[in-house]
Amino acid sequence: MAKENLRYLVLTALLAALCAVGGLVKIPVSATASAALDSAPALLAAFVLPPVFAGFTGALGHMATAMSSGMPFGSLHFIVAFEMFFIILVFAHLHKKGFHKLKWAWMLIANGVLAAVPFYFLISPAFYIAAVPGLVLATAINIAVAFVCVPALQRVKKMVKL
């Protein structure tokens, strides 16, 4: 295995582990829902990893968070993990192409609104309508955390020469 690929695998595992830790940090956003800080490390992965590795960070991070919360939606979490892979993959591509404002908007819309669309059909329209406000708020919190951490991450990236 090439040294660079090994570095990417290790960073993917570390950032996915940070997603799992972030999943343990719950912020109440409504009377029935809470936001976890599990997406912020996946967003940061887009700054230091190739898009595919960043996508896997998001997917692995979501599965770790789902397992730590008892997998309340069972196998439906595999759908969310696939969505997280795709959302973070696109986010990372937008970052690499220099669409710095668009990538944040993409994350908010894709994770906060679009990711819940399958559950409109799989569970119920009422579930979708109830879930979206909390998802948007949770996504906004994760974006804010990642946005604040980006300057420090970029300084470390220069020092380590990733």
N, C-alpha and C positions, 0 to 999 in steps of 0.2 A: 504494500500500500504506500502510495506517495506520502511524503511528509505533510504536504499541504492538505491532502484529503483527511489524514489523521487529525490535523489541527481543526479542520472543519467539523469532524465528527465529535471531537472533544468539546468544542465550543457549543455545538448543537445540544449535546447532553447536558452541559452546564447550564445553558440558558433554559432548556426544558425543565431542569430541576428548579431553577428560579421561578418558572411558571407555576410549578407545583407548590412551592413555598408561598408565592403570591396568591395561589388559590386558597390558602389557609387564612389569608387576611380578608375578612368579610366586612364590608361597609354597608350598613342598612340604607337602602334607597327608597323603600316604601314599607308599608305595614306587612307585606307578604314576601318581599324579595330583598336580596342583598347582592351587592357587587363584590366581585373578587378581583384582586390585582394579578390575575393570571395571564392577561394579554400583554401587559407592558413589556416583560422580558422578550416575548416573541416579536414585538415591534422593534425592540433594540437589536434583535438578531438581524434584522434587515440592514442595519448599519455596519455589521462586521462579517456577515456571512453571504455567500451566494444565495440567490432567491430560493432555490430548491431546499437548501439546508434551513433557511429561515422558515420556510413553509412547514418542514418537518418539526421544527421547534414549536410552532403554534399547535400542530396536531398532537404531538407528544405531551405538550404542556396541558392541553385541554383534557386529554385522557387521564393524566395524573391528577388533575383537579377533580374530575368526575369520580375517580376511584376514592379520593380522600373524602368526598361528600357522600359516599355510599351508592353512587351511580343511580340516582333516583329515577332517571328516565331509561335505564337499562341500555339496550343495544342502540337506542336512538342517539346515544353519545358518539357512535361511530360516524353518523351523519354530520354531527357538529365538528368532529375532528377533521373530517374531509373538508368541510367548509372553512375551518380555520387554516388548513393547509393552503387552500386556494386563496383565501383573503390575504394571508401574510405573503404568499408568493407574489400576488399582484402588487401588494404594498411595496415589497422589496424591488420588484421591477420598476415601479414608478420612482422609487428612490434612486435607483441606479441610472435612470434616464433623466434625472434632474427635475422631476415634477414634484417639487417639495410641498407646495400647498395642496395639490390634488391628492397626494398620497394620504394626507390626514383626513381629507373629506371622504376619500374612498373608504378608509377604515371605519369612520363614523357611520356612513350609510350602509356599507356592506355588513359589518358586524352588528350594528344596532337595529337595522331594519330588514335587510335582505336575508340574513342568516336564519331568521325565524320563519320565513315563508313556507318551507316544507312542513312545519308544524301546524300551519293553517289548515293543511289538508290531512295530515296524519293524526292530529289531536282534535283541534276545533278552531273555528274562527275566533271564538271568545278567548281561547288561550293565546292566540297570536296578538290580539288587541291588548290583552292584559300584560303580555310579556314585553312588547316593544318599548314602552316608556322606560322600564327598568334596564333593558338592554342598551338603549341609547345612553342613559345616564352612566351605566357601568362602563361602556365603551369610552365615553368622554373622560371619565376618571382615569382609565388606563392610558388614554392618549395623553392626558395632562402629565401623568407620572413619567411616561416615556419621553415626552417633550422636554421635561425638566432634566432628565438624566442624559439626554443626547450630548450636550457639550462635554460633560465629564467622560463619557464613553469615547468621544472623538479624540480627546487628549490622551486617553489610555491607548487608543488604537494607533496613534502616532508614535507613542513611546515603545509599544510592543511591535510595531510594524506589521500589523495584520493585513 
